[in-house]
């Protein structure tokens, strides 16, 4: 004996079409999300690298971005400091203002010496160094300049560690 089943009242084709449409929308949302993540990563990379969007010339600020006025004031403080008196040229390669204490900044420079009695290695070519500048009521002033770590106590250790990546300081 054969029994006939009644036809289903719901057609399957519209359900399949709806599932395909939902899958297509999910793929579009995933693509847009991935594109957004790539865009954010690109912008952050360009903004916070040396020579990025917020740089003036070759000077870049990492952490809290220095305004052009701050960068100019910091450069002027280094140029007029006694440590720069023997420099024939100063080329600023990096300026970083501390996020822990905005009154401190690290300045990296390349310089050539103008002294006649220098050793042959010092008289030929550029040398690198760095300085720590501090903002006071009268403006930015150089606190330290050199190529080795500063004396302990010149800069608060957390600030120096943030700016230089090292907490090493020389004994007083």
C-alpha positions in Angstrom: 0.0 0.0 0.0 1.3 3.4 -0.9 0.6 6.4 1.1 1.0 9.9 -0.2 2.4 12.5 2.1 1.0 16.0 1.7 3.4 18.7 0.3 5.2 20.9 2.8 3.6 24.3 3.1 7.0 26.1 3.2 9.2 26.2 0.2 12.9 25.5 0.8 14.2 27.8 -1.9 13.5 31.1 -0.1 15.2 29.8 3.0 18.4 28.9 1.1 18.3 32.3 -0.6 18.0 34.0 2.8 20.9 32.0 4.3 23.1 32.9 1.3 22.2 36.6 1.7 23.1 36.5 5.4 26.4 34.8 4.7 27.2 37.4 2.0 26.4 40.2 4.5 28.7 38.6 7.2 31.6 38.4 4.7 31.1 42.1 3.9 31.1 43.1 7.6 34.2 41.0 8.2 35.9 42.7 5.2 35.0 46.1 6.5 36.2 45.3 10.0 39.5 44.0 8.6 39.9 47.2 6.5 39.2 49.3 9.6 41.9 47.5 11.6 44.4 47.9 8.8 43.6 51.6 8.5 43.9 52.3 12.3 47.2 50.4 12.4 48.6 52.4 9.4 47.6 55.7 10.9 49.1 54.8 14.3 52.3 53.6 12.7 52.7 56.8 10.7 51.8 59.1 13.6 54.2 57.7 16.2 57.3 56.8 14.2 60.3 59.1 13.9 59.6 61.4 10.9 55.8 60.7 11.1 52.9 63.1 10.6 53.6 65.2 13.6 57.3 65.8 12.8 58.8 69.1 11.9 61.7 68.5 9.5 63.5 65.5 10.9 62.3 65.9 14.4 59.6 63.6 15.7 57.8 63.5 19.0 56.8 60.2 20.5 54.5 59.8 23.4 52.8 63.2 23.8 53.2 65.0 20.5 55.0 68.2 20.8 53.5 71.2 19.2 55.6 73.0 16.7 56.1 75.8 19.3 57.4 73.2 21.8 59.8 71.6 19.3 61.1 75.1 18.3 61.6 76.1 22.0 63.4 72.8 22.8 65.7 73.1 19.8 66.5 76.7 20.8 67.3 75.6 24.4 69.8 73.0 23.0 71.3 75.3 20.5 72.0 78.0 23.1 73.2 75.6 25.8 76.9 75.7 26.8 77.3 72.1 25.6 76.5 73.2 22.0 79.2 75.8 21.9 81.8 73.4 20.3 79.3 72.1 17.7 79.8 73.3 14.1 76.4 71.8 13.2 73.5 70.3 15.1 71.0 68.1 13.4 68.0 67.1 15.6 66.9 63.5 15.0 64.4 63.0 17.7 62.5 64.9 20.4 60.4 63.0 22.9 58.3 64.7 25.6 57.6 62.5 28.7 54.0 61.3 29.2 54.8 60.9 32.9 56.0 64.5 33.4 55.6 66.9 30.5 58.3 69.1 32.0 61.0 66.7 30.7 62.1 65.9 27.1 64.8 63.8 25.5 66.6 65.3 22.5 68.7 63.2 20.2 71.2 65.1 18.0 73.9 64.5 15.5 76.7 67.1 15.5 80.0 67.9 14.0 82.7 69.5 16.1 84.4 72.8 15.2 87.3 72.5 17.6 90.8 72.5 16.0 92.5 70.4 18.7 90.1 67.5 18.6 91.2 63.9 18.1 91.1 62.8 14.5 88.0 60.7 15.1 86.1 63.6 16.8 87.1 66.1 14.1 85.9 64.0 11.2 82.2 63.3 10.6 79.1 63.4 12.7 78.8 62.1 16.2 75.6 61.3 18.1 74.5 62.5 21.5 71.5 63.2 23.5 70.2 65.8 26.0 67.6 66.0 28.6 65.8 69.3 28.7 63.5 70.5 31.5 60.7 73.0 31.3 60.7 75.7 34.0 58.7 78.8 34.5 61.1 80.7 32.2 61.1 78.0 29.4 63.1 74.9 28.4 66.6 74.5 29.7 69.2 71.8 29.1 69.7 69.7 32.2 72.1 67.1 30.7 74.0 66.6 27.5 76.3 63.7 26.5 76.5 60.2 25.0 76.5 58.2 28.3 73.8 58.1 30.9 73.3 61.1 33.2 74.1 61.2 36.9 71.4 59.7 39.1 69.0 62.3 40.4 69.1 64.7 37.4 65.9 63.2 36.0 63.3 61.2 37.9 64.0 57.5 37.1 60.6 56.7 35.7 60.8 59.7 33.4 64.3 58.8 32.2 63.3 55.1 31.7 60.3 56.2 29.6 62.4 58.6 27.5 65.5 56.5 27.0 64.3 53.0 27.4 66.9 52.5 30.2 66.9 53.1 33.9 70.7 53.1 34.1 72.2 56.2 35.6 75.7 57.0 36.8 76.4 57.3 40.5 76.6 60.8 42.0 
